[in-house]
C-alpha cells in the first residue's frame, strides 16, 4: 500500500515542468473545450 501511495505522489507532485509550446497547446485545447461545452455544464448546474 505504501508503494502505491508513493507512486501516486511521485506522479502528481514530481511531474516535469511543461514547456512553453506544450503549455500553449494545452491552453488552446482547454479554451476550445470551454467554448464548445461550457454552456452544457452551466445549464446542468442551473437545473
C-alpha positions as CSV (number, residue, x, y, z in Angstrom):
1,X,0.0,0.0,0.0
2,X,2.8,2.4,0.8
3,X,4.5,1.7,-2.5
4,X,1.2,2.6,-4.4
5,X,0.9,5.8,-2.4
6,X,4.5,6.8,-3.2
7,X,3.9,6.1,-6.9
8,X,0.8,8.3,-6.8
9,X,2.7,11.1,-5.0
10,X,5.6,10.9,-7.5
11,X,3.2,11.1,-10.4
12,X,1.4,14.2,-9.1
13,X,4.0,16.1,-7.1
14,X,7.1,15.5,-9.2
15,X,5.7,15.9,-12.7
16,X,8.0,17.6,-15.1
17,X,7.6,21.3,-15.8
18,X,5.8,21.9,-19.1
19,X,7.5,23.6,-21.9
20,X,6.0,26.8,-23.4
21,X,4.8,25.0,-26.5
22,X,3.1,22.3,-24.6
23,X,1.5,24.7,-22.1
24,X,0.2,26.9,-25.0
25,X,-1.2,23.8,-26.8
26,X,-2.9,22.7,-23.6
27,X,-4.3,26.2,-23.0
28,X,-5.7,26.2,-26.6
29,X,-7.4,22.8,-26.1
30,X,-9.0,23.9,-22.8
31,X,-10.2,27.2,-24.2
32,X,-11.8,25.3,-27.2
33,X,-13.5,22.8,-24.9
34,X,-14.8,25.7,-22.7
35,X,-16.3,27.4,-25.7
36,X,-17.9,24.2,-27.0
37,X,-19.1,22.6,-23.8
38,X,-19.2,25.5,-21.3
39,X,-23.0,26.2,-21.7
40,X,-23.8,22.5,-21.2
41,X,-22.3,22.4,-17.8
42,X,-23.8,25.8,-16.9
43,X,-27.3,24.6,-17.8
44,X,-26.8,21.4,-15.8
45,X,-25.7,23.4,-12.8
46,X,-28.7,25.8,-13.0
47,X,-31.3,23.0,-13.2
